[in-house]
């Protein structure tokens, strides 16, 4: 009997290529694979053995060999493209929770991220100067954590610079809005206006609207704003966002809330070969939910660059807007425990329908009670681990719920970049006793739970994947603050972080057999860094250069040889060029 057990693929192929037969073997040798591309350099495969190789060979977008330069070059033919990568490759970075059209809208409208209140007002004033009276000023990104006093702003703050233009400014998390008196007037919001279900019009002591709209109350103003959801606007936003993901060196994104109209645009772009990253879409609007409840998943469209097999639902709100559902009152607002977006009965009904359609359910949960209610729903409905339900954000986890993630097979889809935001005001929100419950990543992983890491951009300070890496390893925000990190006992090592950004997200999208490690049989998706991230001091991870990205063996991004530029801050820190203002 002929056996090749223990022989390397390369050894077998070399024998075949030299025309040497295997005496006594009755089985014909398998055809030799000729690679269409060979990449040379250093590759952290992140396989089970943490193997590091010098080269990978690719055929039709799939890795067909890994090993030494010599061995992989032996698979090259006359038409094989041989590329020396500019640095060290890691399995392709996937952002497991983004908002594609939201990013496009941010880049196309007024961006007030990371600004002080005077800076926001100055930015609005500048926009007013370029806008005809009566036209809307629309922007996003403010965070009271950057204000001198960390409290909600008011309409009067904006009225001084925009008396004739209605202004709508989404808070960074996208769950509350700051508007001026013109916007309130056009929406008809007065003392008699009732709070919508799941929302709140913030009022002063006399019952007058202050200009802050929380959660579903945003819709009162959105209803009278210009329609920015036309197919033309939407496609332009999607294109702009995809280009930014490409430039960040990402190889895939999970869009956490995709409308049916957006899905149709993504399909069209995919058919035209214009998706530079793989997209895993979570159907969210009523039309999309109805369609996929009736038709089930669509997997591997556009040469496996587009998949729709999950729903995004909102169980609670955001911590910044005090909409996250807490088991006990907010420390800085004892009269509220958050704003429930779905009841238990509604959760059960939706889960039953989703399971019948073969669709995954990904629940937005931020507060400790929101997390508990989603875990309870998974358990109550008997959802098996193989259906891979996701808890999007899972920002605050009470200790008694940590082990339930692994027990139920639930995936924690978390955004380490939020550490920067939460450290500014999180302790005030929830108090010193509950603050250690915010992003307890190491404790969660110790139970055997699965982690998928992401940014939630533009609902966060940054969408740059390096902020995810930094947040996991250093427990600091996009600007390296605070000094020394925040609750650093929850930091993880670099390999764990890299896996959370690749294999973790691949598993969360049922794609672990195709993505997440640089091994034979999986797509040649990888991100190239200028340096080995394992050798870079932790405080320098934010500045590590992303030099190349490859999706399915095709180079989608290549940076020139110049290093990233940095600005020195007053605190002497290095502020990356992608930040919105001084760090």
N, C-alpha and C positions, 0 to 999 in steps of 0.2 A: 504493500500500500504506500502511496506517495503522500508525504506530509511536508508542509512548509511551516509547521508550528514553530514559533520562536524566531523565524526569519523576518528581517525588516523588509518593508515594501521596497525601499530603495535598493536593497541587495538583490531582490528578485528581479526588479526592473533592469538593473545593470547587467545581470546575466542574460536576460532576454535581448537587451540592446546589443550585447557582444556576440549574439548568435550562438550562445552555448546552451545546449539542450540539457534537460534533466534526465539522465540515464535511468531507464526502468520505470519512469513515470508515464502512465497511460493517459493522464489528464493534460489536455492542451493548456498552455499558459494563457492567462487573461490578456486581452489586448492592452498594449502600452498606452497610457494616457499622455498626450502631449499637451503641456500647459499653454494657455494663450497669454498668461502673464506670470512672471516670477518677480516677487518683491524681495529685496535684500535689505538687511539691517539688523535690528534687534526687536524681537517680538515677545512680549509677555503674554503667553497664550491663555493664562488663567484657567488651565485645565485642572483636573483633580490633583495633579502633581506639581502645579505651579511651574511647568516647564517653560524654559526660555530657549527660543530657537533663533537661528541666523537668517532664515528665509522661509517663505511660503510660496507654494505653487497654486495657481488658480486656473480653473477651466469653467467657462460659462458662468462666472460669478461665484463659483463654489470652490472652497479649498480642497485640493486633491493631494496635497503633500506638505509636510512641515519638517524642518530639519536643518542640516548644514547647507551652506551656500553651494558646495560642490554637489551634494545630493540633489538639491532642488534644480540646479542648473542642468543636471542630467535629464530633466524632464522637459527642457526647452527644445523647441524645434526652430526651423528657419524663420517662421513668422511670429515667434514668441516675443512679447514686449518685456524687457528686463528693466526694473526700476529700483533704484537705490532710495530708500525712504529717508527723509531728513530728520532722523531722531529715533525714538523708541515708540513702538506701536503697542497699543492696548486694545482689547476688544472694543468695538465701536460704542461710543457714548450715546446712550439713549436718554432723552428727557421724558420721564414717565408721566408727567402732568404739565401740560402747557395749554395755552389758549391761542390758537393760530391767528384767528381773525382779530382777537384782542390785541395781540402784539402788533399786527399790521395797523390797527386803528391807533394805537399809541404812537407809533412812528409817524403816522400821517396827521395827527392832531396835536394838541398842546400837551407836552410832556412836562409835568411838574414834580417828578420823582426826586426825593431826597432834598427838597428845598425847605428853607425856613418859611414862616408865614410871610414876612416881607418880600422874600424872593418869589413866592407864589403870586402875591398881589402884583408885583412888578411885572411878572410874566403875563398875567391877565391884562394889565394895562397896555403892554406892548402889543398883545393880540388885538385889543380893542382899537388901537391906533391904525391897524391894518384891516379893519372890518367895518363894513357899513352899519350905521345905526339900525337896530332891530334884528340883525343877524345874530345867530347863536355863537357863543364861545364854548367849545367842548374840549375837555381835557381829562387827564387822569394821572394819578400817581402820588398825590399828597399823603403825608403821614404826619399826624400831630406829634409823633415822637421826635421829629426834627424841629418842632416849634420851641420857642423859649419856654412857653408853658404848655405842657402836653394835655391840651383840652380841645374839644371840638370848636372849630371856627363858626362864624355866623354870617348871615346874608349881608349884614351891614359892612363887614370887612371888604366884601366885593363891591358893594353899592358905590363906595367912594370912587372906584376907578372904572366902573361899568354901570352907569346909571341908565343907559339906553339899550344895552345889549344883554339879553338873558345869558346867564353863565351856568354851566353844569360841569362840575369837576368830580369825577369818581375818585373815592379814596383808593389807595394802592391795592387793597384786597378785592375791589370790585363789588363790595357788599354794602356800601353807603355812598352818599353823594353830598357835596357841599354846593349849594345853589344861592343865587342872589335873589333880591326881591322881584326883579323882572321875571325870573323863571317861576317863582311862587305865584305871582299874579297871573301869568299866562296859563298855569296849571289849575288855577282856581282854588289854591290851597289857602284856607283861612281858618278861623276859630271853629267853624262848623264841620270841617273836613274830618271824617273818621279815618282811623288807622286801618289800612288794608290787612287782611289775614297775613301773618308772618312778616309784618312791617311796622314801622313806627315813624311818625312825624314828630321830631323832637321839638318841644315847646318850652317857652319861658314861663315864669310864674303867673303871668297874665293869660296864658293859653295861646300866645302868638307863636307861629312857626319861626324857629330860629334860623332856618336855612340848612339844617341837617336832616337828611332822609335816610333811614336805616332799612336795609334789606328790601322787602317788597314795596316799601314806600317810594323807592326810586321810580317805580313804574308810573306814579302819578305825574311826574314831570316828563319822563320818556315819552308818554303818550302824546305830548304836544311838541316834542322836538322834531327837527327835520328827520326824515327817513334816511338813515345811513345804511340800511340793509338792502339796498338795491343790488342786483346781480353784479353790476359794474363796480360798485364800491367794494363789495365783498370779495370779488376776485382780485381786485388790486391789493386789498389787505392781505389776502392769503399769499399772493406772490411775494409781497414785501417781506412777510414773516418767514416764508420758506428760504428766501435768500439770506436772511439773518441767521437762521439755524445752520445753513450751509457754512457761513463764515465763522460761526462758533465752533466748527469741527464736529457737529453732531451727525450721527448716522441715522437716527430715528427719533420720532417724537410720538407721544400719546396725547391726542387732542381731547381735553377733558370737558367736552360739551359741544358737540358738533350738530349743527342744524342739517336738515335734509337738503336745503339749498347749498350749504357748504360741502356736503358729501358729494353732490352732483358736480360741483366745481372741481373737487379733488379727483373724482373719477375722470373728468375730462382732461385735467392736467396729467394724470397718470397715463391715460391712453396716448397722449402726445409726447410721452417721455420727459415730462417737465416736473417730476417730483425728485428733487435732489436728496431727500431723506425719506425713509420709510415712515408711514403714518398709520398709527393704530387709533381709529376714531371711536369715540364714545358718543353714541346718539343721545341727543338731549332734548331738542324741542318737540312739541306735540306731534308735528308731522313725521319727524324721524322715528319717534317712539312708536307711533301707530304703524308706520311702514314695517319696521323691523320686528315688532310683535307679530305681525301677520306673515312676514316673509323669512324671518330668521337671518342668521349671519351671512356676510359676504367676506370670504377669506381669500387672501392671496391675489387680489386684483392688481392690474398694472405691473406685471412681472414681479409679483409679491411685494410691491411697495405700498399697497393700501389694503387694509383690513377693517371691516366694521363688524364687531361681534360683541359689543358691550353697550350698556346704558349707563349714563351718569345721572344720579339722582341727588337731591339736596335733602338731607335729614335735619340739619341745623344750619346756623349762619356762621359768621366770622368772629374771631376773638376781638379784632380791632373795633368792630361795630357793636361789641357786646351782644352779638347774636348767637355765638357759640353756646350750645346748651350745657349748662353746668348743673351738677347734682346739688350744689349749694350756691347761695347768691354770690355775685361778683363782690370782691372786696372793696372796689371803688364805686360800686353802684348797688348797694344792698337791697334795692327794690326790684332787681331783675335777676333772672337765672338764664337769660338768653331767649331766643325766638325759635320755636319749633317749626320746621318746615314740612314735615310729614308725620302723621300719627302712626302708631303701631299698626293699626288696622290698615291704613293706606300702604304701609311697608309690606305687610303680608300679602295684600292683594297684588301689589306690583311684582313682588318676588315670584309669586305663583305664575303670573302671566309670563314673566321673563324666562323662567325655567321651562315652561311649555314651548317657548320659541327657540330655546337653545342659546340664549344670550346671557352673557355675564352681567352682573350688577355691581357697579362701583358707586359707593355711597359717600357723599361729601359729609364728613363728620369731623368736628374740631374740638368741641367741649367734651369733658369726661363723660357726661351723661349721653351726649350724642354718640360717642364711641360705644358706650355700653348698650345703648338701644340697637345699634346696628349689629353688634355681636349677638345680642339676644334674638334679633330677627333671624340671623343665620342659623342659630341653634334651634329656635322655635319651629322653623320651616324645614329642618332636616337637610340643609344644603350641604352636600358632601364636599370634601376638600378639593376634589378634582374640578369643581366648577369655579374655583379660584376667585371668590368674591373679594373685592378690594375695599379697604377703608381709605378713602382719599383724604389726606392730611393727617388724621389721627394725632393731632397736635398735643392733646392732653389726655394721658392715660392713667387712670388710678391704679395703684399697685395691684389690686385684686383682679384687674382685668388683663394684666400683662400675659399671663400664661394662656389665656383663652384664644389668642391669635393662633398659636401653634396647634392647640387642641382642635380648633374648628377649621384649620386650613385657610384662615383669612390672611390676606396680604396687607401689610402696612405700607401704603404709598405715601411717603413722607417727603418734606421739603426742608432740608437742613439750612437753606439760605434764610428761612424764617427766624433762625436763631438770632440773626442780627436785629430783626424787628422786635422780637419778643423780649430780648434783653433790655430794650429801651423802656418798655412799659409793662411787660408781662407780669412782673412781680406785683406792681400796683393793681393790675386787673384781678389777679386770682389770689394774692397774698403769699407770704413767705412759706406757708405750710404746703401749698399746692404747686408752687413754682417748680420744684424738682420733678413734678409730673410732666413738665413740658418737654417733649421730644426725648423720652428716656430710651434712646436707641440701643445702647449697649445692653441694658437690662432686658429689653424686648428680644434682642437677638440671642441672649443667653437662654431663653426659653425654647429656642428652636424656631422662632417665627421667621418668616420671609420678609425681606425689606426691598422695596423698589424706591429708588431715590430720584428726585426731580426738583423743579424750581417753581412751578405754578406761575411763571412769568406770563403777563405783566402784573400779576397780583402779588408780586414780591419785589425786593430791591434789585434783583438782577436775574437775567436768564442765562448768563454765561455759565457753562457747565463747571468751570473751575470753582465757582462759588459753592457748588454742591460738594465737590471734593474737599474743599477747605472747611465747609461746615461740618462734614462728617468727621474729619481728622482733627480739626482745631477747635470746633465749637465756637467759631466767630462768624460774623456777618460778612457781607460783600466788601466791607472796608477794613476788615481785620480787627474790628472792635467786638467785644471789649478786650483790652489787654489781658493776655493769659487765658482767654476763653470763658465760656459761661457753662457752669455745671460740667466741667471737663471730665468728670468720672463717667460720663456718657459718650465720650469720644471713642472712635474705633480706629483700627490700624489701616494703613493705606491699601492693603490687598482687599480687606473687607469693603472699603469704600469703593474701590474700582469695580468689584463684583456687584455692588448695589446699583452702580450706574450702568451696568451692562447686563450681566446674567440675571440680576434681580428684576429688571424691567422686561427682559425677554420672557422670563417665567410668568410674570404678571400678564403677559399678552399671549400665552400659550405658544411661544416661539423659541423655547429653549433648545429644540432640536435643530434650529436654523441659525440662531444668534447667541451671543453672550460669551463665547470662547473661540479662540483661534485654533480650531482643530479640524481634521478632515471631515468633510461632509456638511460643514456649515458655511454660510455665506462669508465671503471675504469682506466683512465690514469691520473697519478698524479706524481708530483715531491715533494720529502720530503726535507725540510730544517732543519738544526739543531735548528734554532730559529724561532720564529714568525717574519716574515719580517716587520710587522707593528710596532714592538717594538724595532727593531734594529736601532740605530742612522744612519742617512743617509750615513755618511762617512765610515761606517763599512759594507755597503751592499756588496762591492766587496769581502769581506772576509767571508761572511756567508757560512757555510758548506752545500753542497748538499750531503745528506746522503743516499738517495734511489730514485729510479725511478721505476714506475710500468706502464706497458702498457697492457691494456686488462686484468687487474687483475693479471698479471704475473710480478714478480720482475725481472727487467732487469739489475739493478745496485744496489749495496749496498756497501757503503763505510765502512771501519773499523772505530773504535772509535777515531782514532787519528785526531787531528785538522790539518787544512791546515798550511803549513809552509810559513813563510813570511821572506823577506829580508828587512832590513832597508836600505833606500837610503841615499844619501848625504843630501837630503832635509828633512830627518827624516820621510819620508812617509813609509808606509808598502807596499811592492811590492808583489803581489801574485805570487805563484810559477809557474803559467802558463805563465807568461810573458816571452818574448824571451830574455831579458837582463835586466839590472838594469832599474828601472822605471825612 
